[in-house]
């Protein structure tokens, strides 16, 4: 058991102060009806929702709640959690059944366990640590989510070329924030319009947001 826990720490790249928290996060109720992951899963589910919701608001500051809600659902549902869990081979470490009962580690157990692990990391390391950890695990899917934003930049380019025969002018106004969570502000204007600014976690997203604001003003 000690070796399994140590190997899991190395796999997830988190050194726990309280190893019992880590063990509990991978313990199904069939293995231990009392000290299992159910409460950690309950907590981790809420933490995951909070972290991803916060990130989506930062990425899409001008979008409506309905848009954000759909994005959130696609990033925190059980299938997505299962993919994340399998990306760190969490299923190999989960404790199920007992000496009298042999159980299969079902997909639902695996997806529940990643949420329990989040809860355990929060208790052991605090919110800032678990927030960064979640964003690193979900980075690939968050980036894919960013790419699905309506391509306002292309629409604005087509409008400008048709009306003025020139491209829109974009300028980087400012950049701030830490490396893992940057914020860019970019302005855009057409030949006879005022300047509009967009904010985003990348220059491309900031450009899209700026273009969308300008389009909303002229169409």
Backbone bond lengths (Angstrom), bond angles and torsions (degrees), N, CA, C in turn:
res aa  C-N    CA-C-N  psi(-1)  N-CA   C-N-CA  omega(-1)  CA-C   N-CA-C  phi
1 X - - - 1.461 - - 1.535 111.54 -
2 X 1.334 115.57 -43.04 1.461 119.80 -179.72 1.518 111.00 -60.34
3 X 1.340 116.24 -41.41 1.463 120.40 179.58 1.531 110.98 -64.49
4 X 1.335 116.12 -40.12 1.473 120.34 179.76 1.529 110.55 -61.91
5 X 1.321 116.13 -44.49 1.462 120.63 -179.72 1.531 110.81 -65.06
6 X 1.326 116.70 -42.84 1.468 120.63 179.07 1.529 111.09 -64.16
7 X 1.330 116.05 -41.21 1.470 119.96 178.50 1.520 111.21 -64.84
8 X 1.343 116.48 -37.52 1.461 120.14 178.67 1.524 110.66 -65.92
9 X 1.308 117.59 -40.97 1.473 120.73 177.21 1.526 110.83 -57.54
10 X 1.336 115.58 -42.57 1.465 119.79 179.22 1.527 110.61 -66.46
11 X 1.337 116.19 -39.56 1.465 120.48 -177.17 1.518 111.36 -65.45
12 X 1.330 116.38 -42.58 1.469 119.47 -177.46 1.525 111.95 -89.75
13 X 1.335 116.25 -6.20 1.464 122.64 178.24 1.527 112.50 59.87
14 X 1.332 115.58 42.22 1.461 122.02 176.34 1.524 108.42 -133.54
15 X 1.320 116.40 123.62 1.460 121.75 178.43 1.526 109.05 -96.14
16 X 1.323 116.52 110.92 1.460 121.43 -176.92 1.528 112.07 -82.44
17 X 1.319 115.31 140.39 1.467 120.47 170.04 1.526 109.34 -78.59
18 X 1.320 116.42 -38.71 1.454 122.73 -179.92 1.534 109.03 -110.70
19 X 1.324 116.23 98.20 1.462 120.42 -176.56 1.531 112.29 -67.79
20 X 1.330 117.53 -23.29 1.460 119.92 178.00 1.524 111.65 -63.73
21 X 1.329 116.57 -32.71 1.462 120.36 176.32 1.528 110.89 -62.84
22 X 1.310 115.52 -44.47 1.467 120.15 179.75 1.524 110.32 -64.38
23 X 1.323 116.33 -44.51 1.471 120.01 179.18 1.521 110.84 -61.62
24 X 1.311 117.44 -43.88 1.465 120.92 -179.92 1.525 111.29 -61.70
25 X 1.329 116.81 -35.80 1.469 120.94 -177.03 1.527 112.86 -67.24
26 X 1.323 117.93 -16.61 1.476 120.93 179.41 1.527 111.61 -113.82
27 X 1.322 116.54 12.64 1.468 121.09 -177.39 1.522 111.25 -102.97
28 X 1.330 116.25 114.33 1.461 122.03 177.55 1.532 109.63 -80.00
29 X 1.327 117.01 155.30 1.468 120.87 -177.20 1.525 112.89 -64.19
30 X 1.336 117.50 -20.81 1.461 120.21 176.72 1.531 111.12 -70.39
31 X 1.323 116.23 -23.85 1.467 121.88 179.10 1.524 110.68 -88.07
32 X 1.341 115.30 -39.49 1.464 120.95 178.79 1.533 107.83 -147.40
33 X 1.335 117.46 104.81 1.472 120.77 -176.44 1.526 114.36 -63.38
34 X 1.333 117.22 -18.60 1.467 120.79 -176.26 1.525 112.35 -104.02
35 X 1.306 116.73 -55.98 1.474 121.56 -177.57 1.526 110.16 -97.29
36 X 1.337 115.53 75.83 1.463 120.41 -179.55 1.531 109.80 -126.07
37 X 1.327 115.37 -177.05 1.471 119.92 -168.97 1.523 115.75 -83.93
38 X 1.319 119.61 1.79 1.464 120.48 -169.60 1.533 113.25 -57.84
39 X 1.336 117.86 -45.26 1.469 119.77 -178.79 1.526 111.62 -71.44
40 X 1.325 116.56 -35.97 1.469 119.92 176.52 1.528 110.23 -65.68
41 X 1.329 116.04 -36.99 1.462 120.21 177.27 1.530 110.46 -64.16
42 X 1.319 116.20 -44.14 1.467 122.03 177.83 1.530 110.50 -56.09
43 X 1.331 116.31 -45.48 1.463 121.43 179.25 1.527 111.34 -69.09
44 X 1.323 115.88 -46.96 1.466 120.59 -177.28 1.511 113.25 -61.67
45 X 1.324 116.88 -35.27 1.467 121.70 177.57 1.525 110.48 -60.36
46 X 1.328 116.63 -42.57 1.474 121.18 179.55 1.524 111.59 -70.23
47 X 1.322 116.99 -39.48 1.466 120.81 178.66 1.523 110.51 -64.52
48 X 1.329 116.13 -44.38 1.467 120.66 178.48 1.519 110.61 -58.82
49 X 1.329 116.87 -46.15 1.461 120.59 179.09 1.513 112.42 -61.13
50 X 1.328 116.37 -40.45 1.470 120.85 179.40 1.530 111.04 -64.42
51 X 1.324 116.26 -48.72 1.473 120.74 -176.58 1.529 111.13 -63.33
52 X 1.324 117.27 -46.54 1.468 120.36 -178.55 1.532 110.71 -69.29
53 X 1.335 117.69 -38.21 1.471 120.46 176.95 1.521 110.83 -60.52
54 X 1.326 115.76 -45.82 1.471 121.29 179.18 1.523 110.72 -59.88
55 X 1.322 116.55 -42.84 1.466 120.97 -179.62 1.527 111.32 -66.09
56 X 1.315 117.31 -40.24 1.461 120.59 -179.57 1.526 111.72 -65.20
57 X 1.327 116.98 -38.78 1.467 120.12 177.11 1.532 110.37 -63.45
58 X 1.333 116.90 -36.85 1.469 121.26 177.70 1.533 110.67 -68.12
59 X 1.330 116.36 -38.78 1.466 120.42 -177.55 1.525 112.62 -75.21
60 X 1.321 116.00 -36.02 1.466 121.11 -174.81 1.528 110.37 -126.66
61 X 1.325 117.32 66.39 1.475 120.79 -173.34 1.525 114.43 -64.93
62 X 1.317 117.58 -20.59 1.473 120.28 -176.01 1.526 113.00 -100.72
63 X 1.323 116.93 -4.39 1.464 119.52 -176.16 1.527 111.94 -81.65
64 X 1.322 115.75 156.59 1.455 121.81 -179.54 1.527 110.74 -81.53
65 X 1.340 115.03 165.46 1.461 120.84 -175.91 1.528 111.76 -61.39
66 X 1.321 118.08 -36.58 1.460 121.00 179.42 1.513 112.27 -58.98
67 X 1.333 115.88 -41.90 1.467 122.11 177.43 1.524 110.09 -62.96
68 X 1.338 116.12 -47.38 1.463 121.37 -178.53 1.524 110.79 -63.90
69 X 1.314 116.58 -38.70 1.459 121.18 -179.12 1.530 111.61 -62.29
70 X 1.326 116.16 -41.64 1.470 120.45 178.55 1.525 110.91 -66.34
71 X 1.319 116.38 -41.25 1.464 120.50 177.69 1.531 110.32 -61.94
72 X 1.325 115.81 -44.88 1.463 120.73 -179.44 1.519 110.63 -59.89
73 X 1.339 116.07 -47.03 1.469 120.51 -178.73 1.528 111.62 -59.03
74 X 1.337 116.51 -37.37 1.470 120.12 -178.93 1.530 112.31 -72.13
75 X 1.328 116.52 -20.88 1.470 120.40 -175.92 1.522 113.95 -98.21
76 X 1.330 117.99 -20.42 1.473 119.10 -174.95 1.527 112.99 -121.04
77 X 1.329 118.45 7.69 1.463 118.68 179.47 1.530 110.84 -70.68
78 X 1.331 115.86 170.34 1.466 120.97 -174.40 1.527 113.15 -62.44
79 X 1.328 117.39 -34.54 1.462 119.99 178.45 1.525 111.74 -66.41
80 X 1.352 115.89 -40.81 1.455 119.36 178.15 1.526 110.87 -66.68
81 X 1.337 116.36 -42.33 1.467 120.14 178.09 1.526 110.79 -61.44
82 X 1.326 116.46 -36.94 1.460 120.59 177.64 1.528 110.95 -63.27
83 X 1.325 116.76 -44.35 1.467 120.44 177.65 1.529 111.51 -59.64
84 X 1.327 115.89 -44.31 1.460 120.46 179.71 1.522 110.48 -62.85
85 X 1.339 116.14 -46.22 1.459 121.09 -179.25 1.528 111.30 -60.15
86 X 1.329 116.05 -42.61 1.469 119.70 -179.01 1.525 111.80 -70.87
87 X 1.321 116.45 -24.60 1.470 119.26 178.79 1.523 111.53 -66.76
88 X 1.342 116.65 -21.63 1.474 120.55 176.36 1.529 110.62 -112.20
89 X 1.359 115.85 15.29 1.479 121.80 177.68 1.521 113.64 55.05
90 X 1.324 116.12 36.61 1.456 120.04 -176.01 1.525 112.22 -62.63
91 X 1.338 116.39 -29.47 1.472 120.10 -177.56 1.535 112.60 -60.29
92 X 1.322 117.33 -24.56 1.470 121.26 -178.69 1.527 112.75 -73.25
93 X 1.331 116.65 -15.87 1.466 120.46 -173.71 1.534 113.34 -108.62
94 X 1.328 117.54 -9.80 1.463 120.82 -174.52 1.526 111.22 -71.36
95 X 1.316 115.89 137.03 1.469 123.09 -179.17 1.519 109.50 -96.82
96 X 1.333 117.29 115.87 1.467 121.95 179.18 1.521 109.72 -132.41
97 X 1.354 116.07 155.49 1.452 121.19 176.37 1.520 113.01 67.60
98 X 1.325 115.69 -170.16 1.460 122.39 176.66 1.517 108.99 -148.91
99 X 1.324 116.91 -170.64 1.464 119.21 -175.44 1.525 112.66 -66.33
100 X 1.334 116.35 -19.86 1.464 120.56 178.85 1.525 113.19 -96.83
101 X 1.316 116.61 -17.13 1.467 121.34 -176.29 1.527 110.54 -132.65
102 X 1.307 116.22 121.71 1.457 121.43 176.70 1.524 108.74 -101.73
103 X 1.318 115.76 118.65 1.462 120.48 -179.01 1.528 111.03 -116.55
104 X 1.329 114.60 151.08 1.459 121.26 174.17 1.523 109.31 -83.97
105 X 1.320 116.74 142.60 1.468 120.41 175.75 1.532 107.65 -79.74
106 X 1.322 115.56 94.20 1.460 121.14 -176.41 1.523 111.05 -73.09
107 X 1.330 114.84 160.55 1.466 120.05 -177.82 1.523 112.89 -58.25
108 X 1.332 117.19 -38.87 1.464 120.08 179.73 1.527 111.25 -61.82
109 X 1.323 116.27 -38.92 1.463 120.33 178.28 1.522 110.47 -64.31
110 X 1.322 116.16 -39.71 1.472 120.93 -179.81 1.529 110.41 -65.62
111 X 1.337 117.39 -45.99 1.474 120.33 -179.42 1.527 110.82 -67.58
112 X 1.336 117.06 -35.12 1.467 119.95 176.22 1.529 110.93 -65.19
113 X 1.320 115.63 -36.63 1.467 120.03 -175.48 1.522 113.08 -68.22
114 X 1.326 117.83 -31.68 1.464 118.72 178.41 1.521 109.73 -67.92
115 X 1.331 117.19 -34.85 1.467 120.23 175.83 1.524 110.75 -69.08
116 X 1.337 116.25 -38.20 1.467 120.09 176.54 1.525 110.76 -64.61
117 X 1.317 116.44 -38.59 1.466 120.72 177.56 1.527 110.54 -62.28
118 X 1.326 116.63 -41.11 1.467 121.16 176.38 1.530 110.23 -59.29
119 X 1.324 116.44 -44.51 1.461 120.36 177.88 1.517 112.12 -61.18
120 X 1.327 116.24 -41.18 1.466 120.81 179.76 1.525 111.57 -65.90
121 X 1.335 116.73 -42.11 1.462 120.89 179.12 1.532 110.23 -63.81
122 X 1.330 116.15 -39.65 1.464 119.85 177.46 1.527 110.97 -59.65
123 X 1.313 116.96 -48.62 1.467 120.43 -179.96 1.527 111.84 -61.20
124 X 1.330 115.79 -37.80 1.460 120.20 -174.18 1.524 113.17 -84.72
125 X 1.336 117.16 -32.73 1.472 120.81 -170.59 1.533 114.69 -120.10
126 X 1.318 117.71 -15.05 1.457 119.57 -179.13 1.518 113.17 94.69
127 X 1.341 115.25 171.21 1.471 120.15 -172.67 1.527 113.19 -68.67
128 X 1.323 118.70 -45.40 1.468 120.41 -176.55 1.526 111.07 -57.85
129 X 1.328 115.76 -41.87 1.473 120.00 -179.36 1.526 110.25 -65.40
130 X 1.340 116.61 -49.33 1.461 118.80 -175.90 1.530 110.89 -68.26
131 X 1.333 117.90 -30.60 1.466 120.43 176.20 1.526 110.47 -62.27
132 X 1.311 116.58 -48.68 1.470 120.25 178.76 1.523 111.42 -63.56
133 X 1.336 115.54 -36.54 1.465 119.46 -179.65 1.524 110.81 -66.01
134 X 1.326 116.61 -45.28 1.466 121.02 178.33 1.530 110.54 -60.48
135 X 1.321 116.91 -46.72 1.468 120.32 -177.85 1.525 111.93 -64.07
136 X 1.326 117.29 -31.99 1.465 119.72 177.38 1.528 110.75 -70.91
137 X 1.341 117.50 -40.34 1.467 120.60 178.46 1.524 111.89 -68.59
138 X 1.312 116.64 -37.64 1.473 121.91 -175.49 1.529 112.52 -92.30
139 X 1.326 117.79 2.01 1.474 121.17 -172.44 1.522 113.09 -53.15
140 X 1.324 116.61 -46.93 1.467 120.99 -177.98 1.529 110.84 -57.46
141 X 1.322 117.21 -45.33 1.457 121.15 -176.10 1.525 111.58 -75.90
142 X 1.329 117.00 -31.96 1.465 120.03 175.22 1.523 110.10 -66.19
143 X 1.334 116.75 -40.76 1.468 120.93 178.12 1.531 111.01 -63.01
144 X 1.337 116.06 -40.30 1.468 119.37 177.04 1.519 110.27 -64.20
145 X 1.324 115.70 -36.69 1.468 120.74 178.36 1.516 110.86 -63.64
146 X 1.335 116.29 -39.72 1.470 120.53 178.34 1.522 111.42 -60.85
147 X 1.342 116.18 -36.98 1.459 120.34 -174.65 1.528 112.17 -70.80
148 X 1.336 117.91 -15.22 1.462 119.59 -178.22 1.528 113.13 -86.62
149 X 1.318 117.04 0.64 1.466 119.84 178.09 1.535 110.35 -61.67
150 X 1.315 116.18 144.40 1.467 120.49 -179.93 1.525 109.15 -55.85
151 X 1.320 116.56 132.75 1.458 120.79 -173.51 1.529 110.86 -80.31
152 X 1.328 114.80 74.82 1.464 120.71 -179.29 1.526 111.17 -66.36
153 X 1.321 117.09 -30.84 1.468 120.46 -177.68 1.529 111.12 -63.35
154 X 1.326 116.27 -42.04 1.470 120.07 178.42 1.530 110.79 -65.88
155 X 1.338 115.36 -41.46 1.469 119.25 179.20 1.525 111.46 -62.72
156 X 1.327 115.95 -41.22 1.468 119.81 -180.00 1.531 110.46 -67.30
157 X 1.323 116.28 -38.92 1.467 120.51 178.68 1.528 110.31 -61.54
158 X 1.332 116.17 -44.89 1.468 120.26 179.85 1.533 110.81 -63.23
159 X 1.329 116.48 -40.71 1.466 121.25 179.06 1.525 110.90 -63.10
160 X 1.337 116.23 -45.66 1.460 121.33 -177.31 1.533 111.70 -66.13
161 X 1.316 116.63 -42.47 1.472 120.45 -179.79 1.532 110.66 -65.57
162 X 1.324 115.74 -38.76 1.460 119.89 -179.04 1.521 111.24 -68.35
163 X 1.348 116.55 -41.70 1.463 119.95 -174.06 1.526 113.13 -88.38
164 X 1.361 117.05 -38.89 1.470 119.69 -172.84 1.530 114.14 -116.09
165 X 1.314 116.50 -10.47 1.474 122.06 -176.32 1.533 112.96 65.36
166 X 1.326 117.19 19.81 1.465 121.10 176.68 1.537 108.88 -136.89
167 X 1.338 115.91 163.13 1.457 121.22 -179.38 1.528 111.79 -84.98
168 X 1.324 118.29 154.63 1.467 121.01 172.44 1.531 110.23 -61.58
169 X 1.336 116.15 153.50 1.469 120.85 -179.12 1.533 109.12 -106.41
170 X 1.344 116.22 117.24 1.461 121.84 178.50 1.526 109.82 -106.72
171 X 1.330 116.52 142.04 1.468 121.22 176.56 1.525 110.06 -139.16
172 X 1.328 115.89 138.69 1.464 120.77 174.92 1.524 108.19 -76.60
173 X 1.334 116.32 116.39 1.467 121.52 -178.06 1.519 111.49 -86.22
174 X 1.347 115.73 -44.30 1.465 119.66 179.99 1.518 110.47 -162.12
175 X 1.330 115.71 160.84 1.466 122.34 173.47 1.519 107.74 -142.34
176 X 1.322 115.86 140.18 1.462 120.07 -177.66 1.520 109.76 -154.44
177 X 1.334 115.94 179.20 1.463 121.37 176.67 1.515 112.54 91.54
178 X 1.341 117.04 163.57 1.464 121.36 179.01 1.521 111.61 -70.55
179 X 1.325 115.80 167.69 1.457 121.33 -175.24 1.525 112.25 -61.22
180 X 1.349 116.85 -36.31 1.460 119.79 -177.47 1.531 112.41 -80.97
181 X 1.329 117.06 -10.16 1.469 119.98 -178.70 1.530 110.32 -148.66
182 X 1.342 117.32 64.89 1.467 120.38 -175.99 1.526 111.98 -76.54
183 X 1.338 115.06 163.03 1.468 120.80 176.38 1.523 108.25 -136.08
184 X 1.335 115.79 124.36 1.460 121.56 179.98 1.534 109.41 -114.49
185 X 1.329 114.84 141.33 1.462 121.01 173.77 1.522 108.16 -118.95
186 X 1.323 116.38 123.69 1.463 121.28 -177.05 1.534 108.93 -128.76
187 X 1.343 114.94 137.30 1.469 120.61 178.90 1.520 110.30 -102.95
188 X 1.333 115.38 156.44 1.462 120.79 176.49 1.520 108.84 -145.90
189 X 1.322 115.97 147.37 1.460 121.24 175.21 1.514 109.74 -150.26
190 X 1.325 115.10 156.32 1.453 121.88 171.91 1.525 108.41 -106.59
191 X 1.297 116.32 -177.06 1.464 121.23 -172.75 1.527 112.92 -56.20
192 X 1.340 117.44 -42.51 1.464 118.61 -175.48 1.537 111.88 -124.97
193 X 1.311 117.33 31.47 1.467 119.99 178.24 1.526 109.98 -115.83
194 X 1.335 115.30 163.11 1.458 119.38 171.89 1.526 109.35 -77.31
195 X 1.312 116.72 173.39 1.462 122.27 -177.78 1.534 110.17 -84.20
196 X 1.322 115.78 136.82 1.465 121.92 175.38 1.527 108.79 -121.78
197 X 1.342 115.70 143.44 1.465 120.42 -177.94 1.524 111.39 -115.62
198 X 1.338 114.21 146.42 1.463 121.37 175.06 1.512 109.96 -129.13
199 X 1.339 115.87 148.91 1.461 122.07 -179.25 1.523 109.03 -119.68
200 X 1.347 116.77 142.18 1.459 120.36 178.07 1.509 112.62 -163.62
201 X 1.340 116.01 169.53 1.459 121.16 -179.57 1.527 111.97 -81.38
202 X 1.321 116.89 -5.87 1.463 122.57 173.06 1.527 107.11 -142.67
203 X 1.321 115.84 163.03 1.464 119.17 179.66 1.524 111.22 -63.67
204 X 1.339 116.56 -35.67 1.469 120.21 -179.74 1.519 111.28 -64.45
205 X 1.334 116.03 -43.61 1.462 119.49 179.83 1.526 110.72 -66.88
206 X 1.345 116.44 -39.56 1.465 120.13 178.36 1.531 110.46 -63.04
207 X 1.326 117.01 -40.54 1.465 121.18 177.16 1.530 110.96 -62.60
208 X 1.338 115.95 -42.83 1.462 120.07 178.65 1.528 111.16 -60.46
209 X 1.329 115.49 -44.85 1.465 119.87 -178.63 1.532 111.81 -65.91
210 X 1.342 115.90 -38.04 1.459 120.38 177.26 1.525 110.80 -65.36
211 X 1.329 115.39 -44.55 1.473 120.24 179.66 1.520 111.22 -62.35
212 X 1.347 115.94 -40.11 1.466 120.24 179.99 1.533 111.41 -63.26
213 X 1.335 115.86 -40.58 1.471 119.83 178.89 1.526 111.12 -64.14
214 X 1.319 116.28 -41.60 1.470 119.59 179.68 1.541 110.07 -66.21
215 X 1.325 115.78 -43.91 1.467 119.81 179.04 1.516 111.91 -60.98
216 X 1.337 115.68 -41.72 1.462 119.99 178.90 1.536 111.57 -60.78
217 X 1.335 115.39 -28.50 1.469 120.23 -177.96 1.518 113.13 -81.63
218 X 1.319 117.40 -28.05 1.460 120.00 -173.20 1.533 113.41 -107.06
219 X 1.344 116.69 -9.28 1.484 118.13 -177.74 1.522 110.79 -116.95
